[in-house]
């Protein structure tokens, strides 16, 4: 009976999001109510379970997502992101332009959400393609790959960060392991994958109605060193804390200091204040003007936070209703690797609901109960789930349509480019996680 409830919940979620076009957060809450009642929970307990799930997930996560949005907005509004992009492109030259775009997308993608990175970089992709005289997809595919991989693999993005909280994984270690997997996947699925696409003969024109965006003048942008230093502050601090945990005495005052500033909340808070100075006050803006960017960034992530909270509620209702114990008994005797299992469940959810973040969060709710019984690294399970949530690039994901429209492709052409690219990222990511498990665990 329990398995029917779980399958029914996933189908119901699919129908609400895809069929009824209902908002993802509202869909998740309705599914939570339906699952709790179907599991036999008293209705008031279902409500309490939803509240506990939302609160428990967002209590820590809201700070990370909020600070991450502030950092990204400050970088975008100051021209810092454009400075990083244009400098790397100038240094690499026309013959290595795809590698410049790949690095640009990856660096900017670490600090910004997928949609923000995409909208920010797409005008530069158009400009570079025109000025360098190269096909649009030669620039576009590496850019899309790099920001997609950063979005799905690396904290502080909502998906991997939320799953890390659900699984009890160390966010700093997740970031380090994620970088080890993300870098080769980005190289293979970006510049190298374009070589395959090139043989299809696709050469779409730049859509003129989309090629209009403010481009900062040289004197309006901060310096390259300052821009990239500010963008990478949280990455460096969190990585330093993870390395300290593996190599230093926990009783050492230096260890305590490093762990404090490398805590994800503190690392991002430090980066935000650094950005307020480097991208705001240092550029001649007053504090009131700088705070407008901060306030605008928070407004832009309200729905993301609610969806993440809805994913946490789904997890909690599954646990409180006994689904967790049932899943443990169901998969306990299976010989399937928990890494592969986490990936496969996320793949199914990705195909069903479209959104990578929603797929990752709902999969996290299913996998979380069995972590203690598997002995698998929770950090690697985070990455496996994230990899699965990238699979396929289905048409019920907004990224499918963004790629299609901005790169002026037909639906068939999008299915031949974006979907295989997303599938390859997912499968190679899983392979990378399995290799890491074999070597280090």
C-alpha positions in Angstrom: 0.0 0.0 0.0 2.8 2.4 0.9 4.5 2.1 -2.5 1.1 2.9 -4.2 0.9 6.0 -2.0 4.4 7.1 -3.0 3.8 6.5 -6.7 0.4 8.2 -6.5 2.1 11.2 -4.8 4.6 11.5 -7.6 1.9 11.2 -10.3 -0.3 13.7 -8.4 2.6 16.2 -8.3 3.2 15.7 -12.0 -0.5 16.3 -12.8 -0.7 19.4 -10.7 2.5 21.0 -12.1 2.3 19.9 -15.7 -1.4 19.3 -16.2 -3.0 22.0 -14.0 -0.1 24.4 -14.4 -0.2 25.0 -10.6 2.7 26.7 -8.9 5.3 24.2 -7.6 5.0 25.3 -4.0 1.2 25.0 -3.9 1.5 21.7 -5.7 4.0 20.4 -3.1 1.7 21.4 -0.2 -1.4 19.8 -1.7 0.7 16.6 -2.3 1.9 16.7 1.3 -1.7 16.9 2.6 -2.8 14.1 0.3 0.1 11.8 1.3 -0.3 12.5 5.0 -4.0 11.6 4.9 -3.4 8.6 2.7 -0.8 7.3 5.2 -3.4 7.5 8.0 -2.1 10.5 9.8 -4.6 12.7 11.7 -5.2 15.8 9.7 -3.9 18.1 12.4 -0.7 16.1 12.6 -0.3 16.4 8.9 -0.4 20.2 9.2 2.1 20.1 12.1 4.4 17.8 10.0 4.2 20.3 7.1 5.1 23.2 9.4 8.0 21.2 10.9 9.3 20.3 7.4 9.2 23.9 6.1 10.7 25.4 9.2 13.4 22.7 9.6 14.5 23.1 6.0 14.4 26.9 5.8 15.8 27.6 9.2 19.4 27.2 8.0 18.8 27.3 4.3 17.1 30.7 4.0 20.3 32.5 5.2 22.5 30.7 2.6 20.1 31.3 -0.3 19.4 34.9 0.8 23.1 35.8 1.1 23.9 34.1 -2.2 21.2 36.1 -3.9 22.6 39.4 -2.4 26.1 38.6 -3.6 24.9 37.8 -7.1 22.8 40.9 -7.4 25.6 43.2 -6.2 28.0 41.7 -8.7 25.5 42.0 -11.5 24.4 45.6 -10.8 28.0 46.8 -10.5 29.2 45.4 -13.7 31.5 43.0 -11.8 30.1 40.0 -13.6 30.6 41.6 -17.0 34.2 42.5 -16.1 35.0 38.9 -15.3 33.4 37.8 -18.6 35.0 40.4 -20.9 38.5 40.0 -19.3 38.6 36.3 -19.7 37.4 36.5 -23.2 40.1 39.1 -24.1 42.8 37.0 -22.5 41.9 33.8 -24.2 41.5 35.2 -27.7 39.3 34.2 -30.5 41.0 30.8 -31.0 40.1 29.7 -27.4 36.9 31.7 -27.1 34.9 28.6 -26.0 37.2 28.0 -23.1 36.9 31.6 -22.0 33.1 31.4 -22.0 33.2 28.1 -20.1 35.4 29.5 -17.3 33.3 32.7 -17.2 30.0 30.8 -16.9 31.5 28.5 -14.2 32.9 31.4 -12.1 29.7 33.5 -12.4 27.5 30.4 -12.0 29.0 29.6 -8.6 27.8 33.0 -7.2 24.4 33.3 -9.0 21.3 31.3 -9.6 20.8 29.6 -12.9 18.2 32.1 -14.3 20.3 35.1 -13.1 23.5 33.7 -14.7 21.7 33.0 -17.9 20.0 36.4 -18.3 23.3 38.1 -17.3 25.5 36.2 -19.7 23.3 35.8 -22.8 23.9 39.4 -24.0 27.7 38.7 -23.7 27.3 35.5 -25.6 25.5 37.3 -28.5 28.2 40.1 -28.5 31.1 37.6 -28.5 29.6 35.5 -31.2 29.1 38.6 -33.4 32.6 40.2 -32.7 34.5 36.9 -33.0 32.5 35.7 -36.1 31.8 32.3 -34.6 28.5 30.2 -34.6 26.2 31.1 -31.8 26.0 27.6 -30.3 29.8 27.5 -30.2 29.6 30.1 -27.5 26.1 29.2 -26.1 26.6 25.5 -25.4 29.7 25.9 -23.2 28.0 28.8 -21.3 24.8 26.8 -20.7 26.8 23.8 -19.5 29.0 25.7 -17.1 26.1 27.5 -15.3 23.9 24.3 -15.3 26.7 22.3 -13.7 27.4 25.0 -11.1 23.6 25.3 -10.4 23.1 21.6 -9.8 26.4 20.5 -8.2 27.7 23.3 -6.1 26.5 25.0 -2.9 25.3 27.7 -2.2 22.7 26.9 -5.0 19.3 25.9 -3.6 19.2 22.3 -4.8 22.5 20.8 -3.5 22.4 23.0 -0.4 18.9 21.9 0.5 19.7 18.2 -0.1 22.8 18.6 2.0 20.6 19.8 4.9 18.1 17.0 4.3 20.9 14.4 4.3 22.9 15.9 7.1 25.9 16.3 4.8 28.7 18.7 5.4 28.2 21.6 2.9 31.9 22.4 2.7 32.8 18.9 1.8 29.9 18.8 -0.7 31.4 21.8 -2.4 34.9 20.3 -2.6 33.6 16.9 -3.9 31.2 18.8 -6.2 34.1 20.8 -7.7 36.0 17.5 -8.4 33.1 16.2 -10.4 31.8 19.4 -11.9 35.1 20.5 -13.6 35.5 17.5 -15.9 31.8 17.3 -16.6 31.8 21.0 -17.7 34.8 20.4 -20.0 33.3 17.3 -21.7 29.7 18.6 -22.0 30.7 22.1 -23.0 33.5 22.7 -25.5 33.9 19.0 -26.4 30.1 18.3 -26.8 29.9 21.2 -29.2 32.2 19.3 -31.6 29.4 16.7 -31.9 26.7 19.4 -32.4 28.8 21.1 -35.0 28.4 18.0 -37.3 24.6 18.5 -37.2 25.0 21.7 -39.3 23.1 23.9 -36.8 23.9 27.6 -37.1 21.0 29.6 -35.7 20.8 33.4 -36.1 20.9 35.6 -33.1 17.3 36.6 -32.3 17.4 40.4 -32.8 14.4 41.0 -30.5 16.3 39.5 -27.6 19.7 41.2 -28.2 19.2 44.3 -26.1 20.7 44.7 -22.6 22.6 47.3 -20.8 26.4 46.9 -21.4 28.6 48.7 -18.9 31.2 51.1 -20.1 34.8 50.4 -19.2 34.9 53.1 -16.5 31.7 51.9 -14.9 33.0 48.4 -14.1 35.2 47.4 -11.1 38.6 45.8 -11.8 38.9 42.1 -12.8 41.0 41.1 -9.7 38.6 42.7 -7.3 35.6 41.2 -9.1 36.8 37.6 -9.2 38.2 37.9 -5.6 34.8 39.0 -4.3 32.9 36.3 -6.2 35.1 33.5 -4.9 35.3 34.6 -1.3 32.6 32.1 -0.1 34.1 29.2 -2.1 37.6 29.8 -0.7 36.3 30.1 2.9 34.1 27.0 2.8 36.8 25.0 1.1 39.4 26.1 3.8 37.0 25.0 6.6 36.6 21.6 5.0 40.3 21.1 4.6 40.9 22.2 8.2 38.4 19.6 9.4 40.4 16.9 7.7 43.9 18.0 8.7 43.8 20.1 11.9 43.3 19.5 15.6 39.7 20.5 16.6 40.9 21.9 19.8 43.2 24.4 18.1 42.1 28.1 18.2 43.1 28.5 14.6 40.8 25.6 13.7 37.9 27.2 15.5 38.5 30.5 13.7 38.7 28.8 10.3 35.6 26.8 10.9 33.7 29.9 12.0 34.5 31.9 8.9 34.1 28.8 6.7 30.6 28.1 8.0 28.4 28.6 4.9 26.3 31.3 6.6 29.4 33.2 7.8 31.3 32.7 4.5 28.4 34.2 2.5 27.8 37.0 5.0 31.5 38.0 4.8 31.3 37.9 1.0 28.1 40.1 1.0 29.8 42.7 3.1 32.9 42.5 1.0 30.7 43.0 -2.1 28.9 46.0 -0.5 32.3 47.7 -0.3 34.0 46.4 -3.6 30.9 46.7 -5.8 29.2 49.6 -4.0 31.0 52.0 -1.7 34.3 51.6 -3.4 32.7 52.4 -6.7 31.3 55.7 -5.4 27.8 54.5 -4.6 26.2 55.5 -1.3 24.9 53.0 1.1 21.3 53.7 0.3 21.9 53.0 -3.4 23.8 49.8 -2.6 21.0 48.6 -0.4 18.6 48.8 -3.3 20.4 45.9 -4.9 20.3 44.0 -1.7 16.6 44.5 -1.3 15.8 43.6 -4.9 17.8 40.4 -4.6 15.7 39.2 -1.6 12.5 39.9 -3.4 13.6 37.8 -6.3 14.1 34.6 -4.3 10.9 34.6 -2.3 9.3 31.8 -4.5 12.5 29.8 -4.5 12.5 29.7 -0.7 8.9 28.6 -0.6 9.5 25.8 -3.1 12.5 24.7 -1.1 10.4 24.7 2.0 7.7 22.7 0.2 10.3 20.1 -0.6 11.2 19.9 3.1 7.6 19.5 4.0 7.2 16.6 1.5 10.2 14.9 3.2 8.8 15.4 6.7 5.4 14.0 5.8 6.9 11.0 4.2 9.0 10.4 7.4 6.2 11.1 9.9 3.7 8.9 8.1 5.9 5.8 8.2 7.0 6.0 4.6 10.6 6.3 5.7 10.6 3.0 7.6 8.8 1.3 4.7 11.4 2.5 2.2 14.2 1.3 4.4 12.6 -2.2 4.5 12.0 -2.1 0.8 15.5 -1.2 -0.4 17.4 -2.7 2.5 17.8 -6.0 0.8 18.6 -4.6 -2.6 22.1 -5.0 -4.0 21.8 -1.7 -5.9 24.3 1.0 -4.8 22.7 3.7 -2.8 24.5 6.2 -5.0 22.8 4.7 -8.1 19.5 4.5 -6.3 19.6 8.2 -5.3 20.4 9.1 -8.9 17.7 6.9 -10.4 15.0 8.3 -8.1 16.1 11.9 -9.0 15.9 11.0 -12.7 12.3 9.8 -12.4 11.4 13.0 -10.5 13.1 15.2 -13.0 11.1 13.7 -15.8 7.9 14.0 -13.8 8.2 17.5 -12.5 10.7 19.3 -14.8 12.4 21.6 -12.3 15.8 20.4 -11.3 15.5 21.9 -7.8 12.0 20.4 -7.2 13.2 17.0 -8.5 16.2 17.1 -6.2 14.2 18.1 -3.1 11.4 15.6 -3.6 14.0 12.9 -4.2 15.8 13.9 -1.1 12.6 13.2 0.9 12.5 9.7 -0.5 16.3 8.9 0.0 16.8 10.6 3.4 15.3 7.7 5.5 17.8 5.1 4.2 21.0 7.1 4.5 21.8 5.7 8.0 21.4 2.1 6.8 23.6 2.4 3.7 26.9 3.6 5.1 27.3 5.8 2.0 28.8 9.2 2.2 26.0 11.7 2.6 28.1 14.2 0.5 28.3 11.8 -2.4 24.6 11.0 -2.1 23.9 14.8 -2.4 25.9 14.9 -5.6 24.3 11.7 -7.0 20.8 13.2 -6.3 21.9 16.5 -7.9 23.2 14.6 -11.0 19.9 12.8 -11.4 18.0 16.0 -11.2 19.8 17.3 -14.3 18.8 14.3 -16.5 17.1 14.8 -19.8 16.4 18.5 -19.8 12.7 17.8 -20.4 10.2 20.2 -22.0 8.5 20.7 -18.7 11.6 22.5 -17.4 11.9 26.2 -18.0 15.5 25.9 -19.1 14.4 23.9 -22.1 12.4 26.8 -23.4 15.0 29.4 -22.4 17.6 27.5 -24.5 15.2 27.2 -27.4 14.1 30.8 -27.5 17.4 32.6 -26.8 19.3 30.4 -29.3 16.6 30.6 -31.9 16.1 26.8 -32.3 13.1 24.7 -33.3 11.7 22.2 -30.8 13.4 19.4 -32.8 16.8 21.2 -32.7 16.4 21.8 -29.0 15.7 18.1 -28.5 18.9 17.3 -30.5 21.1 19.7 -28.5 19.9 20.7 -25.0 18.3 17.3 -24.1 21.4 15.1 -25.0 23.7 17.7 -23.3 21.7 17.6 -20.0 21.5 13.8 -20.2 25.3 13.6 -20.7 25.9 15.9 -17.8 23.8 13.7 -15.5 25.3 10.4 -16.6 28.9 11.7 -16.4 28.2 13.2 -13.1 27.0 9.8 -11.7 30.2 8.2 -13.2 32.3 10.8 -11.5 30.6 10.2 -8.1 31.0 6.5 -8.4 34.7 6.9 -9.2 35.2 9.1 -6.1 33.4 6.6 -4.0 35.7 3.8 -5.2 38.8 5.8 -4.6 38.1 7.6 -1.3 35.5 5.5 0.5 
